[in-house]
């Protein structure tokens, strides 16, 4: 009974712009600590899957290359990627993962984790998952319910058949100590019902009752149970629209997992629906493990406020900021200088190429800005100024008619793929380290302070054989500079060398 | 009786940050139209000084190179610069200019113009100055009084002995037509008193009275009268502190104009005082020419609001901005993307390297931000990302340990000085146009797409002999990249080739 982590990497990150972009949703950002939410989720998954387990990441086609580059750069290579032909919410995504697990392990248990939250309780987290795994062995769908800390109306609530055991309640009462007795076992409790985002009064009542828990979005279940409960929901509730597509979803997921050809159209036809609506809320085999984790949702830009303590006027400065006389204001800048003066209840979020200034109580409406940027085709919606690659990173310094200038950093022992361009030549000037360059049949080193020229059409590759990061400035010149003008002849990182939408480098 | 324009280029521009910087005060910005306020002031001066007149600019030492580069780039070469050893407000500055004029022209008339306002009435402006020149011929100090458009408490008010003539009042009433009869002569009227920044009630009374005018800061007077009235004020008002330094001021100004050595200490010892306080308010020989000019002070960042009409909610977007649901808000960006969401009464002013977000009613307090930046030694206080030069401009793209990358544009037929560096080498990659390069004894062309290398110590120069702008990317590499590592061997623009504080290029 091996454990298979499934991490859902969907989410367009529109509520986190300008920090997040379409190709850098919030789970890839390293805003909350040294690691991204995604890398931290992978690490948490490793803590519980053990030697026989494995990790799958379900990701959309648009984000796949970026995500893999990101995890490779974070040192996470042994991950299986399940690429969704199109985003269809969590029911199809989880079905796909369950079908894939099932083919490899008939008794496999799926630990499904979203990638857009912060969770820092290592030991307690592991005990929680262990309790959920135990609860899932009978074929139940086991949710993780967080002990509510406030009557927050942004959460879904899970109503358990009874409150957690006395032992657990005591533990929860001392939640800040983190000194947890392993003797107090957590257990999975049957679930009575789910409520999505209640009104304030209802939420107050739930919290007072003691047997309601926040829905964390995490789920533990046997892979076969996930598919079976989708099918059962459709059979038992033929009148519920959310379950109407379940049979098709399961069939499509099984077909894709079996390697069937031409499944894209079937996938595209699936209704986008959450696993909560399609199965959890309709099943009579759902449990919850109440848990008091140091967990938080990263729902909107106000989450940034956790990064700095407020001053006496409620002003938080993160980065290069300066404030004079503001109140209850966030001044966040990733690299530039931002000055705030006399503001009340304002969020300022500044990145290298875009800035958002919003009323603090409108943080949830950043998607309206994103909608407008999408209408305009604004490039600032798609990509950050710096992009991670498995070999390092690159930053666009400037771009004009006929040329663009990038700064490229190559990690020690890393190499870019052998490639050529049909419309642009490139100058490489080495800033630090030594570049080992291949140019058609030539192989030579370029030391710091030196440069080399790569004419249009030449096959070239860049390698760092040294032990410090190699940094170069690349000046590309040509009448067309699109990233799709690239032919790859190999790739050290196993990325496709023949695709319609190649990733730069 | 030649006319000598004197333009005061002082002012640290602290109320206009981040658009203005210490080396780019607001009078050098091209924010309000195609030309900077300074270049527009020079143009206005040329309209009235005629064939026999000339133009002097009084400027502080710190700003001198930048200002001259700026005016050279704007095509204004035939200007005399009077460099103040240290800023001492307008009384010493004007005395210095008057003494300099006096040495060249004993009967010279000074037309003193500040450089930090917008004035667009060509023909009416010329008639106003002509009336002031006529009024100054008897030795009077002639101010230009603006017909007040509102009881603005930010202005100083000039009380005339009587209101303007009926003919003028009629003209003022039709101020929007600009169809002015030359027959209606403006005349200079004796001044009764000055009031600085009255309270609101007083300002209302002044505007209702009809014989009060806004003090424009412009002044027309014989050069000898300027010095004489400074001296007379000191003699007639020995108890007024503002006039206590006048004799020393005049003596120092005459000494500097006469080319005396070692005048810096004497200048440093002068009290910083405005000409208004030191002379105008104390003199019995002051007149005012009432004028109804299309004139406006550029006092604070709210002046930017004139650049765009507001939408129905009072939102003005200038540049790349996007707004959702804000009210009475300015979204100004010079090149980056700025999104505003749900704001009320906020000013956002975004530049390439710094952003200010301020409550709209705190625009006057930007100096508090500047004070804080000065305490921190923030480079964003000193210089913009792009600097104009007589030969074109340069933009810092990025700067790191051991290297920096600039984009340089050289105008057709322009050339950078022959120079060398002791601590850095440079790579030039030509993006557009053709570079004619001198490197020690070599002379060669570098075409677009090509590059060249300038080792440490080589004497080099860059020239554009073509008829389109030459654009290059310069990657400088070295252990010290300060702009003071430059030795100039010539300079096509007559700039000093041997100075302690050289200007880059």
Interface residues (C-beta under 8 A of the other chain):
Chain A: X17 X18 X322 X324 X325 X333 X336 X337 X338 X339 X340 X341 X342 X343 X344 X346 X348 X350 X353 X354 X355 X356 X357 X358 X359 X361 X362 X365 X366 X368 X369 X372 X373 X376 X378 X380 X395 X397 X398 X400 X402 X403 X405 X407 X425 X427 X429 X431 X432 X448 X449 X451 X453 X471 X473 X475 X477
Chain B: X17 X18 X322 X324 X325 X333 X336 X337 X338 X339 X340 X341 X342 X343 X344 X346 X348 X350 X353 X354 X355 X356 X357 X358 X359 X361 X362 X365 X366 X368 X369 X372 X373 X376 X378 X380 X395 X397 X398 X400 X402 X403 X405 X407 X425 X427 X429 X431 X432 X448 X449 X451 X453 X471 X473 X475 X477
